[in-house]
Amino acid sequence: MGGNPTYQGIELDADTALALLEWQAEMGADEPVADAPLDRFALQDRPRAAAPAPTVQPVAAKPAGEPEPPVAEAEALAASADSLEALATLQERFDGIELKKGARNFCFSDGNPKARLLILGEAPGDQEDREGRPFVGRAGQLLDQMFGAIGLSRDAVDAEKALYIINVLTWRPPGNRDPSPEEIALSLPFVRRHIELAAPDLIVLMGNIPCQAALGRRGILRLRGTWTEAFGLPALPMTHPAYLLRNPPAKREAWADLLSIAARLEG
């Protein structure tokens, strides 16, 4: 075998190589790339050592309908929480979701947990990951302005005028990519219990991922503006503020949705 690996001609020890790899992952790189191209056709001509035959261990059959072990663990932990504080502790300690290893901060909630209106968002972005709170970037600032226009605020003490904000995922996906179906499935037991403990009157499904998690459907531009039911409560799908920042004309439809929410709360 040769010596230590190199980076741009510099020999690296194992600790330095690992630190570089972690830094690249934090910057959003998700594929390892060597310094120089690798001719895989030339590699085919090299003699290969015979690999030992793999040992196959028998796998016990799993009963039909039984959830996968990490999902079962998430369901058991969520069900055991008797308060929002306990739920936050249990969810933050849950190691079944790989996103936890690359995120900076656990992003549980923001606002008044006694609020009549709960907003279910998608996942933390970079700013949310830094602060450990949902909706604090540009999209979060627009969200505050939107709901402030109908007299609601995450800072309000009065439950009638308050907002409570959570996300489907509490850990940031790398590069702000969409959560995978597996990540949503692992997070859903905690989301369901979170909503049960907060007990709002209404839910806003803010974007495609909350609709996928709560309704099993995507297509927010078709779903928005029509009241439905999610987690046993009245729910309204709305376009995400990030979409409105990219498409300002859609703010007129969002305003109609806000008026519909205000009417429901008054009714």
C-alpha positions as CSV (number, residue, x, y, z in Angstrom):
1,M,0.0,0.0,0.0
2,G,1.1,3.6,-0.5
3,G,1.4,6.4,2.0
4,N,-1.2,8.9,3.2
5,P,-3.8,10.3,0.8
6,T,-3.1,13.6,-0.8
7,Y,-5.2,16.7,-1.5
8,Q,-3.9,19.1,-4.2
9,G,-0.5,17.5,-4.0
10,I,-0.3,17.8,-0.2
11,E,0.0,14.6,1.9
12,L,-2.7,14.3,4.5
13,D,-3.0,12.3,7.7
14,A,-6.3,10.5,8.5
15,D,-7.6,13.3,10.9
16,T,-7.0,16.1,8.4
17,A,-8.6,14.1,5.6
18,L,-11.7,13.4,7.7
19,A,-11.9,17.1,8.6
20,L,-11.8,18.1,4.9
21,L,-14.5,15.5,4.1
22,E,-16.8,16.9,6.8
23,W,-16.2,20.5,5.7
24,Q,-17.1,19.5,2.1
25,A,-20.3,17.8,3.3
26,E,-21.3,20.9,5.3
27,M,-20.8,23.0,2.1
28,G,-23.4,20.7,0.4
29,A,-21.1,18.2,-1.5
30,D,-22.7,14.8,-1.5
31,E,-20.4,12.9,-3.9
32,P,-16.6,12.2,-3.3
33,V,-14.4,13.4,-6.2
34,A,-10.7,12.6,-6.6
35,D,-8.1,15.2,-7.6
36,A,-7.6,13.5,-11.0
37,P,-9.8,11.5,-13.3
38,L,-9.8,7.7,-12.7
39,D,-9.5,5.4,-15.8
40,R,-11.8,2.6,-14.8
41,F,-11.2,0.7,-18.0
42,A,-7.5,0.4,-17.1
43,L,-8.5,-0.9,-13.7
44,Q,-10.4,-3.8,-15.3
45,D,-7.1,-5.2,-16.6
46,R,-5.5,-5.4,-13.1
47,P,-5.5,-8.9,-11.5
48,R,-8.1,-9.1,-8.7
49,A,-7.6,-11.0,-5.5
50,A,-10.3,-13.7,-5.0
51,A,-12.8,-12.5,-2.5
52,P,-14.1,-14.9,0.1
53,A,-17.6,-16.1,-0.4
54,P,-20.0,-14.0,1.6
55,T,-21.8,-15.6,4.5
56,V,-25.5,-15.2,4.2
57,Q,-27.4,-15.0,7.5
58,P,-31.0,-16.1,7.5
59,V,-33.5,-13.3,8.0
60,A,-36.5,-13.9,10.1
61,A,-39.8,-13.1,8.3
62,K,-41.5,-9.9,9.5
63,P,-45.2,-10.1,10.1
64,A,-47.2,-8.3,7.5
65,G,-48.0,-4.7,8.3
66,E,-45.3,-4.4,11.1
67,P,-43.4,-1.1,10.8
68,E,-39.7,-1.0,10.3
69,P,-37.7,-0.9,13.6
70,P,-36.7,2.8,13.4
71,V,-40.3,3.8,12.7
72,A,-41.6,1.6,15.5
73,E,-39.1,3.3,17.8
74,A,-40.2,6.7,16.7
75,E,-43.9,5.7,17.3
76,A,-43.1,4.4,20.8
77,L,-41.1,7.4,21.8
78,A,-43.8,9.9,20.5
79,A,-46.6,8.0,22.2
80,S,-44.8,8.1,25.5
81,A,-44.5,11.9,25.6
82,D,-47.1,13.5,27.9
83,S,-46.0,17.1,27.3
84,L,-44.4,19.2,24.6
85,E,-41.2,19.5,26.7
86,A,-41.0,15.7,27.0
87,L,-41.7,15.3,23.3
88,A,-38.9,17.7,22.4
89,T,-36.4,15.8,24.6
90,L,-37.4,12.4,23.2
91,Q,-37.3,13.6,19.5
92,E,-34.0,15.3,19.9
93,R,-32.5,12.2,21.4
94,F,-33.9,9.9,18.7
95,D,-31.0,8.7,16.5
96,G,-33.0,6.8,13.9
97,I,-32.9,9.7,11.4
98,E,-29.6,10.2,9.7
99,L,-30.2,14.0,9.1
100,K,-29.3,14.5,12.7
101,K,-25.7,13.8,12.1
102,G,-25.2,16.7,9.6
103,A,-27.5,19.3,11.1
104,R,-26.3,22.1,13.5
105,N,-29.4,22.5,15.7
106,F,-32.6,20.7,16.5
107,C,-35.5,22.8,15.3
108,F,-38.6,22.0,17.3
109,S,-41.0,24.9,17.2
110,D,-41.6,28.6,17.6
111,G,-44.5,30.7,18.8
112,N,-47.2,30.1,21.3
113,P,-48.1,26.4,21.8
114,K,-51.6,27.5,23.1
115,A,-52.4,29.2,19.7
116,R,-55.6,28.3,18.0
117,L,-53.7,28.2,14.6
118,L,-50.8,25.8,14.0
119,I,-48.6,26.2,10.9
120,L,-46.9,23.0,9.7
121,G,-43.9,23.8,7.5
122,E,-41.5,21.6,5.6
123,A,-38.0,21.5,7.1
124,P,-35.4,23.9,8.4
125,G,-33.2,25.9,6.0
126,D,-29.8,27.2,6.6
127,Q,-30.9,30.1,8.8
128,E,-33.3,27.9,10.8
129,D,-30.6,25.4,11.3
130,R,-28.3,28.1,12.7
131,E,-30.9,29.5,15.1
132,G,-32.8,26.3,16.0
133,R,-36.3,27.8,15.1
134,P,-38.6,27.4,12.1
135,F,-39.3,30.1,9.6
136,V,-36.6,32.7,10.6
137,G,-35.1,33.4,7.1
138,R,-36.6,35.5,4.3
139,A,-39.5,33.2,4.0
140,G,-40.2,33.4,7.7
141,Q,-40.2,37.2,7.6
142,L,-42.8,37.1,4.8
143,L,-44.8,34.6,6.8
144,D,-44.8,37.0,9.8
145,Q,-46.0,39.8,7.5
146,M,-48.7,37.7,6.0
147,F,-50.3,36.5,9.2
148,G,-49.7,39.9,10.8
149,A,-52.1,41.3,8.2
150,I,-54.9,39.3,9.8
151,G,-53.9,40.1,13.3
152,L,-51.8,36.9,14.2
153,S,-48.3,36.8,15.5
154,R,-45.9,34.1,16.8
155,D,-45.0,36.5,19.7
156,A,-48.6,37.0,20.9
157,V,-49.5,35.9,24.4
158,D,-53.2,35.8,23.7
159,A,-54.0,32.4,22.1
160,E,-56.7,34.1,20.0
161,K,-54.0,36.2,18.2
162,A,-51.1,33.7,18.4
163,L,-49.3,31.4,16.0
164,Y,-47.6,28.1,16.7
165,I,-45.1,27.0,14.1
166,I,-43.6,23.6,13.6
167,N,-42.0,21.6,10.7
168,V,-42.4,18.1,9.4
169,L,-38.6,17.7,9.9
170,T,-36.8,19.0,12.8
171,W,-33.3,18.5,11.2
172,R,-32.1,20.3,8.1
173,P,-31.7,18.2,4.9
174,P,-28.3,18.9,3.3
175,G,-28.4,21.4,0.5
176,N,-32.1,22.2,1.4
177,R,-33.2,19.2,-0.6
178,D,-36.7,17.8,-0.2
179,P,-37.1,15.3,2.6
180,S,-37.2,11.7,1.4
181,P,-40.3,9.5,2.0
182,E,-38.3,7.6,4.6
183,E,-37.4,10.8,6.5
184,I,-41.0,11.9,6.5
185,A,-42.1,8.5,7.8
186,L,-39.6,8.7,10.7
187,S,-40.7,12.2,11.5
188,L,-44.5,11.7,11.2
189,P,-45.1,10.0,14.6
190,F,-43.5,13.0,16.3
191,V,-45.5,15.5,14.2
192,R,-48.8,13.7,15.0
193,R,-48.1,13.7,18.7
194,H,-46.9,17.3,18.6
195,I,-50.3,18.3,17.1
196,E,-52.2,16.2,19.6
197,L,-50.4,17.9,22.6
198,A,-50.7,21.4,21.2
199,A,-54.4,20.8,20.3
200,P,-54.9,23.7,17.9
201,D,-58.3,24.5,16.3
202,L,-56.9,24.8,12.8
203,I,-53.8,23.8,10.8
204,V,-52.1,25.4,7.8
205,L,-50.2,23.0,5.6
206,M,-47.5,25.3,4.3
207,G,-46.2,23.7,1.1
208,N,-45.9,20.4,-0.6
209,I,-44.1,18.4,2.1
210,P,-46.7,19.0,4.8
211,C,-49.4,18.0,2.3
212,Q,-47.5,14.8,1.5
213,A,-47.1,14.0,5.2
214,A,-50.6,14.9,6.3
215,L,-52.7,14.1,3.2
216,G,-50.5,11.7,1.2
217,R,-50.7,14.1,-1.7
218,R,-48.5,16.7,-3.4
219,G,-49.4,19.5,-5.9
220,I,-49.8,22.5,-3.7
221,L,-51.0,24.7,-6.5
222,R,-54.0,22.5,-7.0
223,L,-54.6,21.8,-3.2
224,R,-54.2,25.4,-1.9
225,G,-57.3,27.3,-1.0
226,T,-59.5,24.3,-0.3
227,W,-60.2,23.2,3.3
228,T,-59.6,19.6,4.1
229,E,-58.9,17.5,7.2
230,A,-55.4,16.6,8.6
231,F,-54.7,14.9,11.9
232,G,-58.4,15.0,12.7
233,L,-58.5,18.8,12.4
234,P,-59.6,21.4,9.7
235,A,-56.6,22.2,7.6
236,L,-55.9,24.6,4.7
237,P,-53.0,24.0,2.3
238,M,-51.2,27.2,1.4
239,T,-48.3,28.0,-0.9
240,H,-45.0,28.3,0.9
241,P,-43.7,31.9,1.4
242,A,-40.5,30.9,-0.4
243,Y,-42.7,30.3,-3.5
244,L,-44.4,33.7,-3.1
245,L,-40.9,35.4,-3.0
246,R,-40.2,33.8,-6.4
247,N,-43.7,34.4,-7.7
248,P,-45.1,37.7,-6.3
249,P,-48.3,37.6,-8.4
250,A,-49.3,34.5,-6.3
251,K,-49.6,36.7,-3.2
252,R,-53.2,37.6,-4.3
253,E,-54.2,33.9,-3.9
254,A,-52.3,33.7,-0.5
255,W,-54.3,36.8,0.6
256,A,-57.5,35.0,-0.2
257,D,-56.3,32.0,1.9
258,L,-55.5,34.3,4.8
259,L,-59.0,35.8,4.7
260,S,-60.4,32.3,4.7
261,I,-58.4,31.5,7.8
262,A,-59.5,34.7,9.6
263,A,-63.1,33.9,8.8
264,R,-62.7,30.3,10.2
265,L,-61.2,31.7,13.4
266,E,-63.9,34.2,13.8
267,G,-66.6,31.6,13.2
